[in-house]
């Protein structure tokens, strides 16, 4: 039974992803955001449980990737599509303008494709045991989910209004899709121990993140992912790893 506990937690991650899709279909995007956040909690604890219980099941990594693809790839992409379509059902394909609208609305499929590539590569890349090559899919998913949350929660904010415009959102979609399939080194947030030496970058990330959360509150959420990316690039000396 101990061997299956991490997998059961992973399945809760997957269940949250599917529930997020149902919530979005029911016109409740805020609940979709909540489900993605809860999926992130389960995604953290399944790995923690596996390490604490020393229960590494043969299908654990593949199951985790499948759950992450749904919760942090498909669901955030659907949220972004909702923003790009103005919260409306895209028009029928009856002319050039409608086709263009469909292409814009469907552009977040790049996030799904990049997530799938990222997760599949991670499962078979022995170089990514203690760190990552490319932006982890959960980080990308949480970035876009937090952006959509701000758009829903603070629609009158000037920065939020700019962020939900088509051009900036499309730029972010292309940027994060590239980051996921790139070979840019990204540090892992898993602490191998609690000593400062060897965890300098992690303590720096946590410390600055705490300050951002105190000062900016909800608006800090997407900035935390941006801070993670910048810090990873700085730590790597601006030299992407080679495949």
N, C-alpha and C positions, 0 to 999 in steps of 0.2 A: 504493500500500500504506500509506503514511503516513497517509492520510485515514481508514483503517479501524482503526488501532490503538486510538484511544479507544473506538470502538464495540465492539471485541473485549473490551476491559476491562469495558465496561458489560454485555456478555453474561455475563461471569464473575460479575458481581454478580447477575444474574438466575439463573444456574445455582446460585449459593449459596442463593438464596431457595427454589428448587425442592428443592434437597437438604435444606434445613431442614424443609420439609414432609414429605419422605420420612422423615427422621430422627424427626420427631414421630409419624408414623404407625407407625413401628417401635418406639415406646416409648422413644426416646432423646432426651428434651428437652434434655439438656445439649449434645448435638451440634447440636441446632437453634440453641441460643444461640451456639455457636461459628461456625456457618455465617452467622448474622446479623452477628456481629462481622467475619467475613471479607468479607461483602458490603459492610460499611461501608468497609473498606480499599479495595476495588475502586471504590466510589462516590467516594472521595476522589481516587484516582489517574486515573480516566477524565477528570475535568475538568482535572487537572493536566497530563495527557498532551496533551489538546486545546490547552491554552494554550502549552505548551512547543513542540509541533510545529506550532502554528498550523494545526491540522487540525480545522476545525469543519464536520462533515458535516451535510447537510441534515436527516437523520433523527436526529441525535445527541441533541438535547434530548428529543424524543418517546420515543426508545428508553430514555433514562435515566429518564424518568418511569415508563415501563412496568415497568422493572426495580425501581425504588424502590417502586412500588405493591405488588409481590409481596414483596420482601425486608423492607420496613419498614412495610408496611401489613397485608398478609394474614398473614404469618408471626407477627409479634408478637401480632396479634389472636387467632390460634389458640393461642398460648401462654397468653394471658390467659383464654381460654375453658377451657383445661385447668385453670388455677388455680381458676376459678369453679365448675367441675364437680367439684372435689376430686380431679382426676386420673382420674375415672371417666367411662365413657360415660353420657351423660344418659339418664334413664329414658324409657320409651315415653309417648306422649301419651295417657294413659288417664284423666286426671282433672285437676282444677284445680291441685293441687300439682305434678303433672308438667309441666303447661303453664307454670307459674310458673318451675320449674327450667329449662325450655328457654329461656324468655325471658331469664333471668339469664345462662345459658351463652352465648346468642347475642348478648347486648348488645355484645360487642366488635366486632360488624359495624359499629358506629358509627365505629370507628377506620378501618375499610376505606373506608367512604363518605367520611369527612372527608379521608382521604389522597387519594382519587381527585379530590375537588373541589379540594383544595389544589394537587395536581400539575397538573391541567388548567388551573387559573387561573394558575399560575406560568408556564406555557408561553406564555401570551398576554397577559401583563401586563408592559408595558415599564417600569413603575416599579420592578421587582424585579431590576434588573441588578446593583446594587451592594449591595443589602440585601434583606430579605424583608418581606412583609406576611403575618403569621400564622406559626405555628411550622412550620419545615421538617419534612417527613414523616420523614426519617432520624432527627431528634432525638427525635421521638415514639416511633419504633420502637425506638431504642436505649434509651430510658427504660424501656419496658415489658419489653424483653428483659433488661435488667440487673436489674430487679425480680424477674423470674422466676428468674434465675440465683441471686440471693440466697436466694429461697425454697427452691430445690433444694439449694443449697450449705450454708445455715445455717438449717435448719428449727427449731432450738431457740432461736434468738435472739428476744427479746421483741418487738423492733421488727418483725422479719420476720413473726412470727406475727400481729401486728396488721395489717400491710400486706396479708396474703393473705386476710383476712376479706372477706366479700362486700361490705359497705357501703363500706369504704375503697377497694377495687379498683374498684367501680362509679363511685364519685365521681371517681377518677382517669381512668377511661374517658371520662366526660362532660366533665371539665375539659380533657383533652388533645384531644378531638374538637372542642370549642369553640375552643381555641387555634389549631388548624390551619386552621379556616375563618374565623377572625377577621381583622381588618385591623391587628392590633397590630404595630408595627414591630419587627423582629428583625434584629440586626446580622449580617453575614456574617463567617465565620471566615477568609475568604480575605484574606491580607495583600497589598495592592497593592504594597507595598515593605517594607523592613525597618527603616525609620526610625520612631522613637517618635511623632513628630508625625503625626497622622492615623490612628495605630493604637493610641491610648491605651486604648480599650475592649477591644481584642483582647489587648493585653499584660496588662491587668488580669485578664481572664478566664483567660488561660493561667497567670498567676502564682498566683492563688487556687486554680485547679484543681490545680496541682502540689502546693500545700500540702495540699489535701483528700486527694489521692491518697496522699501520704506519711503523713498522720495516720490516715486511715480505710481505706486500701487498697480492698478490693473494695466496701465499703459507700459509697465515694465515687461510684461509677459513676452511680447515678440522681441523686445530689445535683448532679453536674456539669450535668445538663440543667436542673434546677431553678435553679441558679446562672445559667445562660445566659438563662433566661426572665426572672428578676428583674433581671439586669443590662441586658437589652434594654429592659425597661419603664422602668427608671430612666434609661437613656440617652435614651429617647424623651420624657422629661419627663412620663411618665404620660399622654401624649396620643396615643391611637391615631390612625393615619392614616385619612383618609377615602377611600373608593373614588371 
